[in-house]
Amino acid sequence: MTHPSLQVGSLVIAKRASAVCAVGERGVCYELYELGGRPGYSIIFERGRYDGFSPEEITTFLHATDQVCPAIADYQFANVTKLSRDFEQGRFAEAFPPLKTYTGYRLPGTGGTAGPALVTVHQQGLPSRPLDPRFDLRRHSDALNWGYGGSGPAQLALALAADVLGDDDAAQDVHQRLKRQLIASLPKDGWSISETQLRLAITDIQQQRGQGHAH
């Protein structure tokens, strides 16, 4: 089988629950090893639990994001006691920054109509900020919108995907399906989405594309 292209510092997201992780939980690879001539990957998750995964288990339980945390890429695993101590002392903190939450609401318009739609990014320890619409990537619409399948929701899907992934190419690749599967059904009056919810939706889309189910 094709082995996962993971290295020390590679970031993953759990797509299924296991004894050491919950669905949507983030993890980072801290060691590569061989067992019986086959590769293995040691992953520590954001709540401090850790385990080794075979290539099949990586494929079954985890989604590799193709991103690497530079602060972890030089980690040298010694033993589990030191691993736990390093985790408690914040050695892996840069792999698990505070999660973002995205909120959308509409300003009141004139004559009882809905006004402009605003989308805000919230992250612990940082001031809230407007979501960058990413017109530099593609201008589907001059404004963000949601709750239907038009150009405004396409712009919002692109902006959200780019913000949460930090990968413009990947964002452009998934945003139309993200519009159809998530953005078009958001409540028209207002909504809140966690980074975990958004990442899981994108992971599902990427898996569908990988299986040849994209349209």
GUKE-134052 format. One record per residue (C-alpha): residue number from 1; residue in one letter; x, y, z. Coordinates in steps of 0.2 Angstrom, whole numbers, plus 5000, padded with zeros to 4 digits. Layout:
<sites>
SITE  num  residu     X     Y     Z
SITE  NUM       A     X     Y     Z
...
</sites>
This chain:
<sites>
SITE  num  residu     X     Y     Z
SITE    1       M  5000  5000  5000
SITE    2       T  5005  5018  4998
SITE    3       H  5012  5025  5015
SITE    4       P  5006  5041  5022
SITE    5       S  5018  5056  5018
SITE    6       L  5020  5061  5036
SITE    7       Q  5035  5068  5045
SITE    8       V  5039  5074  5062
SITE    9       G  5028  5090  5064
SITE   10       S  5015  5084  5052
SITE   11       L  4997  5090  5057
SITE   12       V  4982  5078  5057
SITE   13       I  4964  5079  5061
SITE   14       A  4954  5064  5068
SITE   15       K  4940  5059  5056
SITE   16       R  4935  5045  5067
SITE   17       A  4936  5043  5086
SITE   18       S  4948  5031  5094
SITE   19       A  4955  5026  5111
SITE   20       V  4966  5042  5111
SITE   21       C  4956  5055  5101
SITE   22       A  4939  5062  5097
SITE   23       V  4932  5066  5080
SITE   24       G  4939  5083  5075
SITE   25       E  4953  5083  5087
SITE   26       R  4969  5089  5081
SITE   27       G  4986  5080  5082
SITE   28       V  5004  5081  5077
SITE   29       C  5017  5068  5073
SITE   30       Y  5031  5067  5085
SITE   31       E  5040  5052  5079
SITE   32       L  5043  5040  5064
SITE   33       Y  5047  5022  5068
SITE   34       E  5048  5005  5060
SITE   35       L  5040  4989  5068
SITE   36       G  5042  4972  5059
SITE   37       G  5049  4981  5044
SITE   38       R  5033  4992  5042
SITE   39       P  5032  5011  5045
SITE   40       G  5023  5018  5060
SITE   41       Y  5019  5036  5066
SITE   42       S  5017  5042  5083
SITE   43       I  5004  5055  5086
SITE   44       I  5000  5066  5101
SITE   45       F  4983  5075  5101
SITE   46       E  4978  5091  5108
SITE   47       R  4972  5084  5124
SITE   48       G  4988  5076  5128
SITE   49       R  4984  5058  5123
SITE   50       Y  4996  5049  5111
SITE   51       D  4998  5033  5102
SITE   52       G  5007  5024  5087
SITE   53       F  4997  5022  5071
SITE   54       S  5001  5010  5056
SITE   55       P  4999  5016  5038
SITE   56       E  4981  5008  5038
SITE   57       E  4976  5016  5055
SITE   58       I  4982  5033  5048
SITE   59       T  4971  5031  5033
SITE   60       T  4956  5025  5043
SITE   61       F  4956  5036  5058
SITE   62       L  4966  5052  5053
SITE   63       H  4966  5065  5039
SITE   64       A  4983  5072  5035
SITE   65       T  4982  5091  5032
SITE   66       D  4998  5092  5022
SITE   67       Q  5004  5105  5034
SITE   68       V  5019  5104  5045
SITE   69       C  5022  5114  5062
SITE   70       P  5040  5121  5061
SITE   71       A  5041  5121  5079
SITE   72       I  5038  5102  5081
SITE   73       A  5048  5097  5065
SITE   74       D  5064  5095  5075
SITE   75       Y  5057  5086  5090
SITE   76       Q  5067  5072  5096
SITE   77       F  5057  5058  5105
SITE   78       A  5066  5050  5120
SITE   79       N  5053  5042  5130
SITE   80       V  5034  5044  5135
SITE   81       T  5038  5052  5152
SITE   82       K  5048  5066  5144
SITE   83       L  5034  5067  5130
SITE   84       S  5021  5070  5144
SITE   85       R  5032  5082  5152
SITE   86       D  5036  5091  5136
SITE   87       F  5017  5092  5132
SITE   88       E  5013  5099  5150
SITE   89       Q  5026  5112  5148
SITE   90       G  5019  5118  5131
SITE   91       R  5032  5111  5119
SITE   92       F  5017  5106  5107
SITE   93       A  5007  5122  5110
SITE   94       E  5011  5129  5093
SITE   95       A  5004  5114  5084
SITE   96       F  4987  5118  5093
SITE   97       P  4984  5136  5093
SITE   98       P  4967  5142  5100
SITE   99       L  4953  5137  5088
SITE  100       K  4944  5150  5078
SITE  101       T  4925  5153  5078
SITE  102       Y  4916  5161  5063
SITE  103       T  4900  5171  5065
SITE  104       G  4889  5178  5053
SITE  105       Y  4874  5191  5055
SITE  106       R  4865  5204  5045
SITE  107       L  4864  5222  5049
SITE  108       P  4846  5229  5049
SITE  109       G  4841  5237  5033
SITE  110       T  4829  5250  5028
SITE  111       G  4810  5247  5028
SITE  112       G  4812  5230  5036
SITE  113       T  4824  5223  5024
SITE  114       A  4840  5214  5028
SITE  115       G  4855  5224  5027
SITE  116       P  4873  5220  5023
SITE  117       A  4880  5203  5029
SITE  118       L  4895  5203  5041
SITE  119       V  4906  5189  5045
SITE  120       T  4918  5190  5060
SITE  121       V  4933  5178  5065
SITE  122       H  4935  5176  5084
SITE  123       Q  4951  5168  5092
SITE  124       Q  4956  5167  5110
SITE  125       G  4970  5180  5114
SITE  126       L  4967  5190  5098
SITE  127       P  4955  5204  5093
SITE  128       S  4940  5199  5083
SITE  129       R  4942  5203  5065
SITE  130       P  4931  5204  5049
SITE  131       L  4934  5189  5038
SITE  132       D  4944  5193  5023
SITE  133       P  4933  5190  5008
SITE  134       R  4948  5185  4997
SITE  135       F  4943  5194  4982
SITE  136       D  4961  5192  4977
SITE  137       L  4958  5174  4974
SITE  138       R  4942  5175  4965
SITE  139       R  4927  5188  4964
SITE  140       H  4911  5178  4964
SITE  141       S  4902  5192  4972
SITE  142       D  4905  5209  4979
SITE  143       A  4898  5204  4996
SITE  144       L  4898  5188  5007
SITE  145       N  4881  5179  5009
SITE  146       W  4874  5163  5014
SITE  147       G  4858  5153  5015
SITE  148       Y  4856  5149  4997
SITE  149       G  4867  5143  4982
SITE  150       G  4872  5159  4974
SITE  151       S  4888  5169  4971
SITE  152       G  4888  5177  4988
SITE  153       P  4888  5160  4997
SITE  154       A  4902  5155  4985
SITE  155       Q  4913  5170  4990
SITE  156       L  4909  5166  5009
SITE  157       A  4914  5147  5006
SITE  158       L  4930  5153  4997
SITE  159       A  4934  5165  5011
SITE  160       L  4931  5153  5025
SITE  161       A  4941  5139  5017
SITE  162       A  4956  5150  5014
SITE  163       D  4956  5157  5032
SITE  164       V  4954  5140  5040
SITE  165       L  4966  5130  5029
SITE  166       G  4979  5143  5026
SITE  167       D  4981  5136  5009
SITE  168       D  4974  5146  4994
SITE  169       D  4975  5132  4981
SITE  170       A  4966  5120  4993
SITE  171       A  4953  5133  4997
SITE  172       Q  4949  5136  4978
SITE  173       D  4948  5117  4975
SITE  174       V  4935  5114  4989
SITE  175       H  4925  5130  4990
SITE  176       Q  4911  5126  4978
SITE  177       R  4907  5110  4986
SITE  178       L  4908  5118  5003
SITE  179       K  4895  5131  4997
SITE  180       R  4883  5117  4992
SITE  181       Q  4886  5106  5007
SITE  182       L  4887  5119  5021
SITE  183       I  4885  5137  5017
SITE  184       A  4869  5136  5007
SITE  185       S  4860  5129  5022
SITE  186       L  4866  5141  5035
SITE  187       P  4852  5150  5044
SITE  188       K  4848  5166  5035
SITE  189       D  4847  5177  5051
SITE  190       G  4864  5172  5058
SITE  191       W  4875  5158  5062
SITE  192       S  4891  5152  5071
SITE  193       I  4903  5139  5065
SITE  194       S  4918  5132  5075
SITE  195       E  4935  5129  5066
SITE  196       T  4932  5110  5070
SITE  197       Q  4915  5110  5061
SITE  198       L  4923  5119  5046
SITE  199       R  4938  5108  5045
SITE  200       L  4928  5092  5046
SITE  201       A  4916  5098  5032
SITE  202       I  4932  5101  5021
SITE  203       T  4940  5085  5026
SITE  204       D  4924  5076  5020
SITE  205       I  4924  5085  5004
SITE  206       Q  4943  5081  5001
SITE  207       Q  4940  5063  5004
SITE  208       Q  4925  5063  4992
SITE  209       R  4936  5071  4979
SITE  210       G  4950  5058  4983
SITE  211       Q  4937  5044  4980
SITE  212       G  4932  5051  4963
SITE  213       H  4915  5057  4970
SITE  214       A  4917  5076  4966
SITE  215       H  4907  5084  4953
</sites>
